[in-house]
Amino acid sequence: MISEFTTRGVVAGNPNAEEAAGSKQQFLRLHLPPDTTAILPLSQIAEVLTVPTAQIVPIPHLPAWVMGVYNWRGEILWIVDLGHKIGQAPLYQQGTSRSSYTAVVIHNAQQVAEKQSDRKTGKKVLGLLVNQVEDMEWCNPDNIQSPPASAVTPELVPYLRGYFPKPNGEILVVLDGDSIIAGMPQSKTEVS
């Protein structure tokens, strides 16, 4: 599981990591073309995996950003082109033929609560295809700011928690996995 691996790696490599963890939260850093760097809370991530393109089964009559389904540990995992969903160019239009994609498997907070109480109902997971998974970031959630309206596309707004300005001037888009899962089509009337 990614959280076990990264937490051990960060703490082992940084003697101040445990102290920093008191006021900060760990995020996974993602790259979405053309030039967006986003982060997702590690608490919303189940796994990062490589998905062979040939194993994604397309499902007709769904939005173009829904690429299909994938067999993940014997369960159906819906695969979504995250960049396309938030208003950027689709992965298939990036000019390179790919034999596989990087997927970040996210789960909603409801699933975490149910896992702790040993109930299986309401489990929601989603595979987000991204161009690249870069690194881990420690961010203080109190420093997440609301972006100026002119800097955000309308497609991104429902999935945006805010942005995190780094001391070096870099701006990281902070996404909310629960909102991304909630934005999935739920019925035939929503699948235009």
N, CA and C atoms as an extended XYZ file, in Angstrom:
576
Properties=species:S:1:pos:R:3:atomname:S:1:resname:S:1:resid:I:1 pbc="F F F"
N         0.840       -1.175        0.000 N   MET     1
C         0.000        0.000        0.000 CA  MET     1
C         0.888        1.241        0.000 C   MET     1
N         0.529        2.262       -0.718 N   ILE     2
C         1.388        3.430       -0.869 CA  ILE     2
C         1.622        4.146        0.453 C   ILE     2
N         0.633        4.254        1.316 N   SER     3
C         0.812        5.006        2.551 CA  SER     3
C         1.859        4.367        3.451 C   SER     3
N         1.905        3.039        3.540 N   GLU     4
C         2.909        2.371        4.361 CA  GLU     4
C         4.303        2.624        3.799 C   GLU     4
N         4.448        2.499        2.485 N   PHE     5
C         5.737        2.681        1.832 CA  PHE     5
C         6.241        4.107        2.003 C   PHE     5
N         5.403        5.088        1.682 N   THR     6
C         5.859        6.465        1.686 CA  THR     6
C         6.065        6.998        3.089 C   THR     6
N         5.228        6.611        4.028 N   THR     7
C         5.412        7.102        5.386 CA  THR     7
C         6.727        6.601        5.951 C   THR     7
N         7.021        5.311        5.763 N   ARG     8
C         8.295        4.771        6.238 CA  ARG     8
C         9.455        5.477        5.554 C   ARG     8
N         9.364        5.653        4.239 N   GLY     9
C        10.449        6.261        3.484 CA  GLY     9
C        10.699        7.698        3.886 C   GLY     9
N         9.654        8.470        4.078 N   VAL    10
C         9.820        9.872        4.435 CA  VAL    10
C        10.359       10.006        5.849 C   VAL    10
N         9.806        9.249        6.786 N   VAL    11
C        10.264        9.345        8.168 CA  VAL    11
C        11.702        8.859        8.289 C   VAL    11
N        12.038        7.761        7.602 N   ALA    12
C        13.396        7.224        7.682 CA  ALA    12
C        14.409        8.182        7.067 C   ALA    12
N        14.022        8.879        6.014 N   GLY    13
C        14.942        9.769        5.322 CA  GLY    13
C        15.013       11.163        5.914 C   GLY    13
N        14.108       11.514        6.825 N   ASN    14
C        14.053       12.857        7.365 CA  ASN    14
C        13.803       12.784        8.866 C   ASN    14
N        14.810       13.076        9.678 N   PRO    15
C        14.630       12.966       11.121 CA  PRO    15
C        13.594       13.945       11.668 C   PRO    15
N        13.288       15.024       10.944 N   ASN    16
C        12.297       15.995       11.401 CA  ASN    16
C        10.898       15.693       10.881 C   ASN    16
N        10.738       14.604       10.140 N   ALA    17
C         9.446       14.305        9.517 CA  ALA    17
C         8.358       14.064       10.544 C   ALA    17
N         8.689       13.378       11.642 N   GLU    18
C         7.664       13.125       12.649 CA  GLU    18
C         7.206       14.427       13.284 C   GLU    18
N         8.138       15.350       13.533 N   GLU    19
C         7.780       16.645       14.092 CA  GLU    19
C         6.939       17.433       13.093 C   GLU    19
N         7.347       17.404       11.803 N   ALA    20
C         6.610       18.128       10.766 CA  ALA    20
C         5.215       17.564       10.586 C   ALA    20
N         5.067       16.263       10.794 N   ALA    21
C         3.774       15.627       10.588 CA  ALA    21
C         2.727       16.132       11.565 C   ALA    21
N         3.144       16.712       12.689 N   GLY    22
C         2.186       17.213       13.665 CA  GLY    22
C         1.303       18.310       13.110 C   GLY    22
N         1.848       19.221       12.319 N   SER    23
C         1.073       20.328       11.780 CA  SER    23
C         0.849       20.211       10.277 C   SER    23
N         1.435       19.221        9.664 N   LYS    24
C         1.331       19.084        8.219 CA  LYS    24
C         0.675       17.772        7.835 C   LYS    24
N         0.205       17.748        6.599 N   GLN    25
C        -0.441       16.562        6.054 CA  GLN    25
C         0.354       16.130        4.827 C   GLN    25
N         0.383       14.834        4.567 N   GLN    26
C         1.140       14.317        3.430 CA  GLN    26
C         0.237       14.254        2.195 C   GLN    26
N         0.782       14.707        1.064 N   PHE    27
C         0.071       14.731       -0.209 CA  PHE    27
C         0.922       14.042       -1.270 C   PHE    27
N         0.264       13.470       -2.267 N   LEU    28
C         0.950       12.900       -3.420 CA  LEU    28
C         0.938       13.938       -4.527 C   LEU    28
N         2.104       14.189       -5.096 N   ARG    29
C         2.265       15.204       -6.142 CA  ARG    29
C         2.111       14.545       -7.508 C   ARG    29
N         1.255       15.130       -8.353 N   LEU    30
C         0.948       14.598       -9.683 CA  LEU    30
C         1.225       15.650      -10.739 C   LEU    30
N         1.546       15.199      -11.937 N   HIS    31
C         1.691       16.133      -13.053 CA  HIS    31
C         0.605       15.853      -14.073 C   HIS    31
N        -0.108       16.923      -14.437 N   LEU    32
C        -1.130       16.837      -15.473 CA  LEU    32
C        -0.724       17.768      -16.602 C   LEU    32
N        -0.681       17.262      -17.833 N   PRO    33
C        -0.261       18.115      -18.941 CA  PRO    33
C        -1.283       19.217      -19.204 C   PRO    33
N        -0.910       20.358      -19.714 N   PRO    34
C         0.437       20.648      -20.168 CA  PRO    34
C         1.372       21.085      -19.039 C   PRO    34
N         0.874       21.827      -18.043 N   ASP    35
C         1.802       22.367      -17.040 CA  ASP    35
C         1.178       22.487      -15.652 C   ASP    35
N         0.280       21.592      -15.310 N   THR    36
C        -0.382       21.655      -14.009 CA  THR    36
C         0.250       20.654      -13.050 C   THR    36
N         0.649       21.150      -11.899 N   THR    37
C         1.118       20.278      -10.829 CA  THR    37
C         0.046       20.295       -9.754 C   THR    37
N        -0.465       19.119       -9.433 N   ALA    38
C        -1.544       19.002       -8.459 CA  ALA    38
C        -1.115       18.079       -7.335 C   ALA    38
N        -1.804       18.186       -6.206 N   ILE    39
C        -1.561       17.277       -5.093 CA  ILE    39
C        -2.896       16.739       -4.590 C   ILE    39
N        -2.861       15.505       -4.115 N   LEU    40
C        -4.017       14.839       -3.511 CA  LEU    40
C        -3.619       14.370       -2.119 C   LEU    40
N        -4.514       14.501       -1.127 N   PRO    41
C        -4.179       14.017        0.216 CA  PRO    41
C        -3.888       12.518        0.197 C   PRO    41
N        -2.811       12.122        0.832 N   LEU    42
C        -2.440       10.717        0.878 CA  LEU    42
C        -3.530        9.884        1.553 C   LEU    42
N        -4.272       10.490        2.452 N   SER    43
C        -5.339        9.773        3.153 CA  SER    43
C        -6.458        9.331        2.213 C   SER    43
N        -6.538        9.915        1.009 N   GLN    44
C        -7.569        9.552        0.034 CA  GLN    44
C        -7.047        8.594       -1.033 C   GLN    44
N        -5.799        8.157       -0.912 N   ILE    45
C        -5.182        7.322       -1.943 CA  ILE    45
C        -5.011        5.895       -1.434 C   ILE    45
N        -5.469        4.940       -2.247 N   ALA    46
C        -5.327        3.523       -1.905 CA  ALA    46
C        -4.049        2.940       -2.491 C   ALA    46
N        -3.719        3.351       -3.727 N   GLU    47
C        -2.596        2.723       -4.420 CA  GLU    47
C        -2.253        3.528       -5.666 C   GLU    47
N        -1.008        3.396       -6.119 N   VAL    48
C        -0.586        3.906       -7.425 CA  VAL    48
C        -0.181        2.687       -8.224 C   VAL    48
N        -0.720        2.564       -9.440 N   LEU    49
C        -0.412        1.377      -10.232 CA  LEU    49
C        -0.255        1.718      -11.700 C   LEU    49
N         0.347        0.788      -12.422 N   THR    50
C         0.483        0.902      -13.871 CA  THR    50
C        -0.624        0.076      -14.499 C   THR    50
N        -1.393        0.716      -15.384 N   VAL    51
C        -2.524        0.053      -16.027 CA  VAL    51
C        -2.211       -0.112      -17.512 C   VAL    51
N        -2.078       -1.351      -17.999 N   PRO    52
C        -1.873       -1.563      -19.435 CA  PRO    52
C        -3.086       -1.051      -20.223 C   PRO    52
N        -2.826       -0.296      -21.261 N   THR    53
C        -3.892        0.286      -22.072 CA  THR    53
C        -4.858       -0.779      -22.577 C   THR    53
N        -4.339       -1.923      -22.993 N   ALA    54
C        -5.179       -2.993      -23.545 CA  ALA    54
C        -6.121       -3.601      -22.512 C   ALA    54
N        -5.860       -3.373      -21.226 N   GLN    55
C        -6.713       -3.951      -20.189 CA  GLN    55
C        -7.802       -2.996      -19.704 C   GLN    55
N        -7.875       -1.800      -20.288 N   ILE    56
C        -8.968       -0.876      -19.979 CA  ILE    56
C       -10.099       -1.186      -20.953 C   ILE    56
N       -11.241       -1.582      -20.417 N   VAL    57
C       -12.393       -1.952      -21.245 CA  VAL    57
C       -13.298       -0.732      -21.381 C   VAL    57
N       -13.418       -0.166      -22.602 N   PRO    58
C       -14.278        1.005      -22.790 CA  PRO    58
C       -15.750        0.655      -22.558 C   PRO    58
N       -16.487        1.603      -22.014 N   ILE    59
C       -17.919        1.449      -21.788 CA  ILE    59
C       -18.614        2.542      -22.606 C   ILE    59
N       -19.532        2.170      -23.500 N   PRO    60
C       -20.186        3.175      -24.348 CA  PRO    60
C       -21.149        4.066      -23.569 C   PRO    60
N       -21.463        5.204      -24.162 N   HIS    61
C       -22.466        6.154      -23.679 CA  HIS    61
C       -22.088        6.812      -22.360 C   HIS    61
N       -20.805        6.994      -22.125 N   LEU    62
C       -20.332        7.704      -20.943 CA  LEU    62
C       -19.547        8.932      -21.395 C   LEU    62
N       -19.330        9.893      -20.507 N   PRO    63
C       -18.532       11.063      -20.885 CA  PRO    63
C       -17.155       10.637      -21.402 C   PRO    63
N       -16.569       11.450      -22.268 N   ALA    64
C       -15.287       11.109      -22.896 CA  ALA    64
C       -14.160       10.939      -21.885 C   ALA    64
N       -14.246       11.588      -20.740 N   TRP    65
C       -13.190       11.468      -19.733 CA  TRP    65
C       -13.233       10.141      -18.978 C   TRP    65
N       -14.328        9.382      -19.099 N   VAL    66
C       -14.390        8.036      -18.516 CA  VAL    66
C       -13.804        7.088      -19.552 C   VAL    66
N       -12.616        6.569      -19.284 N   MET    67
C       -11.936        5.729      -20.271 CA  MET    67
C       -12.441        4.300      -20.274 C   MET    67
N       -13.040        3.852      -19.175 N   GLY    68
C       -13.573        2.498      -19.106 CA  GLY    68
C       -13.367        1.894      -17.737 C   GLY    68
N       -13.310        0.557      -17.705 N   VAL    69
C       -13.116       -0.156      -16.441 CA  VAL    69
C       -11.885       -1.050      -16.537 C   VAL    69
N       -11.362       -1.405      -15.359 N   TYR    70
C       -10.147       -2.211      -15.254 CA  TYR    70
C       -10.343       -3.196      -14.103 C   TYR    70
N        -9.837       -4.413      -14.266 N   ASN    71
C        -9.917       -5.417      -13.210 CA  ASN    71
C        -8.799       -5.149      -12.207 C   ASN    71
N        -9.177       -4.620      -11.063 N   TRP    72
C        -8.230       -4.281      -10.002 CA  TRP    72
C        -8.485       -5.189       -8.804 C   TRP    72
N        -7.605       -6.155       -8.625 N   ARG    73
C        -7.721       -7.094       -7.508 CA  ARG    73
C        -9.076       -7.800       -7.483 C   ARG    73
N        -9.577       -8.130       -8.659 N   GLY    74
C       -10.847       -8.835       -8.758 CA  GLY    74
C       -12.070       -7.945       -8.649 C   GLY    74
N       -11.881       -6.641       -8.567 N   GLU    75
C       -12.987       -5.690       -8.495 CA  GLU    75
C       -12.971       -4.805       -9.733 C   GLU    75
N       -14.139       -4.255      -10.060 N   ILE    76
C       -14.236       -3.331      -11.188 CA  ILE    76
C       -13.781       -1.958      -10.716 C   ILE    76
N       -12.780       -1.422      -11.400 N   LEU    77
C       -12.264       -0.092      -11.097 CA  LEU    77
C       -12.543        0.810      -12.292 C   LEU    77
N       -13.349        1.844      -12.089 N   TRP    78
C       -13.596        2.817      -13.148 CA  TRP    78
C       -12.331        3.630      -13.346 C   TRP    78
N       -11.954        3.834      -14.616 N   ILE    79
C       -10.739        4.563      -14.967 CA  ILE    79
C       -11.135        5.890      -15.619 C   ILE    79
N       -10.599        6.984      -15.066 N   VAL    80
C       -10.936        8.333      -15.512 CA  VAL    80
C        -9.660        9.067      -15.917 C   VAL    80
N        -9.705        9.770      -17.042 N   ASP    81
C        -8.616       10.647      -17.467 CA  ASP    81
C        -8.767       11.942      -16.669 C   ASP    81
N        -7.988       12.090      -15.595 N   LEU    82
C        -8.151       13.224      -14.686 CA  LEU    82
C        -7.958       14.566      -15.387 C   LEU    82
N        -6.929       14.680      -16.210 N   GLY    83
C        -6.703       15.935      -16.920 CA  GLY    83
C        -7.885       16.325      -17.785 C   GLY    83
N        -8.438       15.372      -18.518 N   HIS    84
C        -9.594       15.629      -19.373 CA  HIS    84
C       -10.802       16.033      -18.531 C   HIS    84
N       -10.999       15.384      -17.395 N   LYS    85
C       -12.138       15.686      -16.527 CA  LYS    85
C       -12.085       17.123      -16.018 C   LYS    85
N       -10.886       17.646      -15.773 N   ILE    86
C       -10.785       19.005      -15.241 CA  ILE    86
C       -10.516       20.050      -16.328 C   ILE    86
N       -10.783       19.677      -17.581 N   GLY    87
C       -10.755       20.658      -18.655 CA  GLY    87
C        -9.469       20.763      -19.447 C   GLY    87
N        -8.561       19.815      -19.306 N   GLN    88
C        -7.327       19.848      -20.078 CA  GLN    88
C        -7.403       18.852      -21.230 C   GLN    88
N        -6.357       18.827      -22.045 N   ALA    89
C        -6.332       17.924      -23.200 CA  ALA    89
C        -6.348       16.468      -22.735 C   ALA    89
N        -7.123       15.621      -23.407 N   PRO    90
C        -7.156       14.199      -23.051 CA  PRO    90
C        -5.798       13.535      -23.276 C   PRO    90
N        -5.524       12.489      -22.509 N   LEU    91
C        -4.259       11.762      -22.657 CA  LEU    91
C        -4.074       11.226      -24.071 C   LEU    91
N        -5.154       10.763      -24.706 N   TYR    92
C        -5.024       10.179      -26.044 CA  TYR    92
C        -4.657       11.218      -27.101 C   TYR    92
N        -4.776       12.512      -26.806 N   GLN    93
C        -4.428       13.562      -27.764 CA  GLN    93
C        -3.027       14.129      -27.537 C   GLN    93
N        -2.239       13.507      -26.711 N   GLN    94
C        -0.925       14.054      -26.395 CA  GLN    94
C         0.169       13.631      -27.363 C   GLN    94
N        -0.197       12.945      -28.425 N   GLY    95
C         0.748       12.662      -29.491 CA  GLY    95
C         1.676       11.486      -29.264 C   GLY    95
N         1.552       10.793      -28.157 N   THR    96
C         2.391        9.622      -27.932 CA  THR    96
C         1.494        8.412      -27.738 C   THR    96
N         1.859        7.318      -28.382 N   SER    97
C         1.075        6.105      -28.143 CA  SER    97
C         1.661        5.435      -26.911 C   SER    97
N         0.794        5.056      -26.008 N   ARG    98
C         1.245        4.489      -24.745 CA  ARG    98
C         0.737        3.068      -24.607 C   ARG    98
N         1.582        2.224      -24.063 N   SER    99
C         1.156        0.850      -23.799 CA  SER    99
C         0.586        0.723      -22.392 C   SER    99
N         0.836        1.757      -21.560 N   SER   100
C         0.285        1.741      -20.204 CA  SER   100
C         0.156        3.171      -19.679 C   SER   100
N        -0.636        3.309      -18.623 N   TYR   101
C        -0.850        4.591      -17.955 CA  TYR   101
C        -0.551        4.437      -16.471 C   TYR   101
N        -0.267        5.549      -15.828 N   THR   102
C        -0.151        5.570      -14.371 CA  THR   102
C        -1.512        5.942      -13.812 C   THR   102
N        -2.009        5.128      -12.892 N   ALA   103
C        -3.307        5.387      -12.265 CA  ALA   103
C        -3.124        5.560      -10.769 C   ALA   103
N        -3.774        6.578      -10.233 N   VAL   104
C        -3.822        6.794       -8.793 CA  VAL   104
C        -5.204        6.337       -8.354 C   VAL   104
N        -5.254        5.306       -7.524 N   VAL   105
C        -6.531        4.774       -7.051 CA  VAL   105
C        -6.914        5.541       -5.792 C   VAL   105
N        -8.048        6.247       -5.879 N   ILE   106
C        -8.518        7.018       -4.728 CA  ILE   106
C        -9.759        6.367       -4.138 C   ILE   106
N       -10.009        6.654       -2.880 N   HIS   107
C       -11.215        6.170       -2.207 CA  HIS   107
C       -11.810        7.332       -1.430 C   HIS   107
N       -13.103        7.234       -1.147 N   ASN   108
C       -13.743        8.324       -0.423 CA  ASN   108
C       -13.621        8.133        1.079 C   ASN   108
N       -13.855        9.202        1.822 N   ALA   109
C       -13.737        9.159        3.282 CA  ALA   109
C       -14.736        8.180        3.877 C   ALA   109
N       -15.897        8.022        3.238 N   GLN   110
C       -16.912        7.081        3.720 CA  GLN   110
C       -16.332        5.672        3.743 C   GLN   110
N       -15.531        5.331        2.734 N   GLN   111
C       -14.942        3.994        2.685 CA  GLN   111
C       -13.997        3.776        3.863 C   GLN   111
N       -13.223        4.780        4.224 N   VAL   112
C       -12.298        4.637        5.338 CA  VAL   112
C       -13.071        4.375        6.623 C   VAL   112
N       -14.145        5.126        6.859 N   ALA   113
C       -14.959        4.931        8.064 CA  ALA   113
C       -15.576        3.540        8.079 C   ALA   113
N       -16.042        3.082        6.918 N   GLU   114
C       -16.670        1.765        6.858 CA  GLU   114
C       -15.645        0.658        7.021 C   GLU   114
N       -14.443        0.861        6.507 N   LYS   115
C       -13.390       -0.142        6.657 CA  LYS   115
C       -13.061       -0.322        8.140 C   LYS   115
N       -13.043        0.788        8.867 N   GLN   116
C       -12.729        0.716       10.286 CA  GLN   116
C       -13.838        0.029       11.073 C   GLN   116
N       -15.073        0.072       10.577 N   SER   117
C       -16.180       -0.568       11.291 CA  SER   117
C       -16.542       -1.926       10.686 C   SER   117
N       -15.708       -2.431        9.775 N   ASP   118
C       -15.886       -3.754        9.167 CA  ASP   118
C       -17.152       -3.894        8.332 C   ASP   118
N       -17.674       -2.813        7.788 N   ARG   119
C       -18.814       -2.914        6.881 CA  ARG   119
C       -18.316       -2.753        5.460 C   ARG   119
N       -18.974       -3.404        4.502 N   LYS   120
C       -18.512       -3.386        3.112 CA  LYS   120
C       -19.386       -2.518        2.209 C   LYS   120
N       -20.483       -1.972        2.667 N   THR   121
C       -21.387       -1.216        1.809 CA  THR   121
C       -20.854        0.190        1.560 C   THR   121
N       -21.230        0.772        0.427 N   GLY   122
C       -20.871        2.143        0.120 CA  GLY   122
C       -19.434        2.352       -0.319 C   GLY   122
N       -18.709        1.300       -0.573 N   LYS   123
C       -17.305        1.399       -0.964 CA  LYS   123
C       -17.210        2.051       -2.336 C   LYS   123
N       -16.440        3.115       -2.426 N   LYS   124
C       -16.271        3.797       -3.699 CA  LYS   124
C       -14.792        4.033       -3.942 C   LYS   124
N       -14.306        3.493       -5.054 N   VAL   125
C       -12.930        3.717       -5.478 CA  VAL   125
C       -12.955        4.152       -6.938 C   VAL   125
N       -11.901        4.830       -7.347 N   LEU   126
C       -11.822        5.353       -8.699 CA  LEU   126
C       -10.357        5.418       -9.096 C   LEU   126
N       -10.038        5.036      -10.338 N   GLY   127
C        -8.679        5.125      -10.855 CA  GLY   127
C        -8.519        6.392      -11.675 C   GLY   127
N        -7.614        7.254      -11.273 N   LEU   128
C        -7.354        8.510      -11.984 CA  LEU   128
C        -6.078        8.372      -12.801 C   LEU   128
N        -6.208        8.466      -14.124 N   LEU   129
C        -5.015        8.419      -14.972 CA  LEU   129
C        -4.352        9.787      -14.951 C   LEU   129
N        -3.058        9.778      -14.700 N   VAL   130
C        -2.280       11.012      -14.657 CA  VAL   130
C        -1.058       10.837      -15.547 C   VAL   130
N        -0.474       11.937      -15.946 N   ASN   131
C         0.705       11.876      -16.793 CA  ASN   131
C         1.903       11.330      -16.024 C   ASN   131
N         2.016       11.742      -14.757 N   GLN   132
C         3.178       11.334      -13.967 CA  GLN   132
C         2.888       11.536      -12.484 C   GLN   132
N         3.343       10.597      -11.660 N   VAL   133
C         3.351       10.768      -10.210 CA  VAL   133
C         4.757       11.215       -9.869 C   VAL   133
N         4.872       12.341       -9.175 N   GLU   134
C         6.195       12.917       -8.967 CA  GLU   134
C         6.810       12.601       -7.613 C   GLU   134
N         6.150       12.959       -6.534 N   ASP   135
C         6.802       12.877       -5.231 CA  ASP   135
C         5.762       13.066       -4.143 C   ASP   135
N         6.226       13.055       -2.907 N   MET   136
C         5.372       13.356       -1.765 CA  MET   136
C         5.640       14.789       -1.335 C   MET   136
N         4.607       15.450       -0.840 N   GLU   137
C         4.725       16.815       -0.328 CA  GLU   137
C         4.127       16.856        1.073 C   GLU   137
N         4.776       17.553        1.980 N   TRP   138
C         4.199       17.843        3.286 CA  TRP   138
C         3.634       19.254        3.200 C   TRP   138
N         2.347       19.407        3.473 N   CYS   139
C         1.705       20.720        3.404 CA  CYS   139
C         0.846       20.924        4.645 C   CYS   139
N         0.854       22.122        5.157 N   ASN   140
C        -0.025       22.464        6.264 CA  ASN   140
C        -1.390       22.804        5.676 C   ASN   140
N        -2.438       22.049        6.008 N   PRO   141
C        -3.766       22.320        5.447 CA  PRO   141
C        -4.263       23.736        5.734 C   PRO   141
N        -3.765       24.360        6.813 N   ASP   142
C        -4.170       25.734        7.128 CA  ASP   142
C        -3.639       26.732        6.104 C   ASP   142
N        -2.613       26.349        5.336 N   ASN   143
C        -2.023       27.242        4.336 CA  ASN   143
C        -2.627       27.067        2.943 C   ASN   143
N        -3.605       26.186        2.806 N   ILE   144
C        -4.284       26.028        1.515 CA  ILE   144
C        -5.177       27.242        1.313 C   ILE   144
N        -5.017       27.899        0.165 N   GLN   145
C        -5.725       29.146       -0.108 CA  GLN   145
C        -6.742       28.964       -1.223 C   GLN   145
N        -7.731       29.849       -1.237 N   SER   146
C        -8.703       29.864       -2.331 CA  SER   146
C        -8.051       30.523       -3.533 C   SER   146
N        -8.182       29.918       -4.707 N   PRO   147
C        -7.565       30.511       -5.894 CA  PRO   147
C        -8.402       31.669       -6.418 C   PRO   147
N        -7.765       32.620       -7.102 N   PRO   148
C        -8.531       33.678       -7.750 CA  PRO   148
C        -9.408       33.072       -8.846 C   PRO   148
N       -10.621       33.565       -8.993 N   ALA   149
C       -11.576       33.013       -9.959 CA  ALA   149
C       -11.012       33.002      -11.376 C   ALA   149
N       -10.193       33.983      -11.722 N   SER   150
C        -9.649       34.060      -13.079 CA  SER   150
C        -8.607       32.978      -13.355 C   SER   150
N        -8.071       32.354      -12.306 N   ALA   151
C        -7.009       31.365      -12.485 CA  ALA   151
C        -7.518       29.936      -12.562 C   ALA   151
N        -8.825       29.744      -12.471 N   VAL   152
C        -9.384       28.399      -12.385 CA  VAL   152
C       -10.394       28.178      -13.508 C   VAL   152
N       -10.286       27.030      -14.168 N   THR   153
C       -11.262       26.693      -15.205 CA  THR   153
C       -12.550       26.212      -14.546 C   THR   153
N       -13.699       26.426      -15.183 N   PRO   154
C       -14.972       25.980      -14.597 CA  PRO   154
C       -15.022       24.470      -14.365 C   PRO   154
N       -14.321       23.689      -15.194 N   GLU   155
C       -14.317       22.234      -15.029 CA  GLU   155
C       -13.559       21.809      -13.770 C   GLU   155
N       -12.590       22.607      -13.347 N   LEU   156
C       -11.768       22.278      -12.190 CA  LEU   156
C       -12.440       22.633      -10.863 C   LEU   156
N       -13.246       23.678      -10.847 N   VAL   157
C       -13.823       24.213       -9.608 CA  VAL   157
C       -14.467       23.163       -8.702 C   VAL   157
N       -15.318       22.249       -9.207 N   PRO   158
C       -15.977       21.309       -8.290 CA  PRO   158
C       -15.023       20.342       -7.584 C   PRO   158
N       -13.824       20.176       -8.092 N   TYR   159
C       -12.884       19.189       -7.559 CA  TYR   159
C       -11.708       19.833       -6.834 C   TYR   159
N       -11.774       21.132       -6.679 N   LEU   160
C       -10.665       21.907       -6.141 CA  LEU   160
C       -10.870       22.206       -4.658 C   LEU   160
N        -9.868       21.885       -3.886 N   ARG   161
C        -9.874       22.244       -2.465 CA  ARG   161
C        -9.215       23.612       -2.272 C   ARG   161
N        -8.346       23.981       -3.203 N   GLY   162
C        -7.646       25.255       -3.142 CA  GLY   162
C        -6.290       25.125       -3.803 C   GLY   162
N        -5.378       25.998       -3.427 N   TYR   163
C        -4.014       25.865       -3.930 CA  TYR   163
C        -3.041       26.114       -2.788 C   TYR   163
N        -1.855       25.550       -2.947 N   PHE   164
C        -0.831       25.657       -1.917 CA  PHE   164
C         0.384       26.360       -2.510 C   PHE   164
N         0.692       27.575       -2.037 N   PRO   165
C         1.891       28.264       -2.524 CA  PRO   165
C         3.123       27.779       -1.757 C   PRO   165
N         4.127       27.334       -2.492 N   LYS   166
C         5.369       26.871       -1.857 CA  LYS   166
C         6.311       28.063       -1.667 C   LYS   166
N         7.247       27.964       -0.728 N   PRO   167
C         8.185       29.067       -0.493 CA  PRO   167
C         9.002       29.452       -1.731 C   PRO   167
N         9.238       28.498       -2.647 N   ASN   168
C        10.018       28.801       -3.852 CA  ASN   168
C         9.182       29.469       -4.944 C   ASN   168
N         7.904       29.768       -4.654 N   GLY   169
C         7.034       30.438       -5.613 CA  GLY   169
C         6.167       29.504       -6.435 C   GLY   169
N         6.424       28.216       -6.352 N   GLU   170
C         5.619       27.237       -7.089 CA  GLU   170
C         4.217       27.151       -6.478 C   GLU   170
N         3.226       27.011       -7.337 N   ILE   171
C         1.834       26.885       -6.902 CA  ILE   171
C         1.368       25.461       -7.180 C   ILE   171
N         0.856       24.788       -6.150 N   LEU   172
C         0.332       23.429       -6.294 CA  LEU   172
C        -1.186       23.466       -6.182 C   LEU   172
N        -1.865       22.879       -7.156 N   VAL   173
C        -3.322       22.772       -7.134 CA  VAL   173
C        -3.677       21.638       -6.177 C   VAL   173
N        -4.556       21.906       -5.211 N   VAL   174
C        -4.949       20.897       -4.224 CA  VAL   174
C        -6.313       20.342       -4.627 C   VAL   174
N        -6.330       19.060       -5.004 N   LEU   175
C        -7.568       18.408       -5.435 CA  LEU   175
C        -8.219       17.676       -4.266 C   LEU   175
N        -9.526       17.464       -4.376 N   ASP   176
C       -10.281       16.741       -3.358 CA  ASP   176
C       -10.814       15.448       -3.959 C   ASP   176
N       -10.260       14.317       -3.523 N   GLY   177
C       -10.659       13.014       -4.050 CA  GLY   177
C       -12.127       12.704       -3.838 C   GLY   177
N       -12.687       13.102       -2.688 N   ASP   178
C       -14.108       12.850       -2.429 CA  ASP   178
C       -14.981       13.544       -3.473 C   ASP   178
N       -14.631       14.774       -3.824 N   SER   179
C       -15.404       15.512       -4.831 CA  SER   179
C       -15.262       14.893       -6.217 C   SER   179
N       -14.085       14.375       -6.525 N   ILE   180
C       -13.883       13.719       -7.824 CA  ILE   180
C       -14.752       12.472       -7.908 C   ILE   180
N       -14.770       11.677       -6.843 N   ILE   181
C       -15.620       10.478       -6.826 CA  ILE   181
C       -17.091       10.869       -6.923 C   ILE   181
N       -17.495       11.906       -6.194 N   ALA   182
C       -18.894       12.351       -6.225 CA  ALA   182
C       -19.289       12.867       -7.609 C   ALA   182
N       -18.314       13.320       -8.410 N   GLY   183
C       -18.590       13.835       -9.745 CA  GLY   183
C       -18.762       12.771      -10.812 C   GLY   183
N       -18.660       11.511      -10.434 N   MET   184
C       -18.867       10.421      -11.397 CA  MET   184
C       -20.346       10.276      -11.719 C   MET   184
N       -20.672        9.926      -12.968 N   PRO   185
C       -22.076        9.700      -13.326 CA  PRO   185
C       -22.679        8.595      -12.461 C   PRO   185
N       -23.906        8.819      -11.984 N   GLN   186
C       -24.567        7.850      -11.115 CA  GLN   186
C       -25.749        7.158      -11.780 C   GLN   186
N       -26.305        7.787      -12.813 N   SER   187
C       -27.481        7.195      -13.457 CA  SER   187
C       -27.462        7.517      -14.938 C   SER   187
N       -28.373        6.918      -15.690 N   LYS   188
C       -28.417        7.144      -17.139 CA  LYS   188
C       -28.691        8.598      -17.478 C   LYS   188
N       -29.399        9.330      -16.619 N   THR   189
C       -29.687       10.728      -16.915 CA  THR   189
C       -28.442       11.595      -16.800 C   THR   189
N       -27.413       11.114      -16.094 N   GLU   190
C       -26.190       11.887      -15.925 CA  GLU   190
C       -25.128       11.546      -16.953 C   GLU   190
N       -25.288       10.509      -17.732 N   VAL   191
C       -24.258       10.073      -18.669 CA  VAL   191
C       -24.556       10.589      -20.064 C   VAL   191
N       -24.259       11.831      -20.286 N   SER   192
C       -24.542       12.419      -21.596 CA  SER   192
C       -23.457       12.115      -22.586 C   SER   192
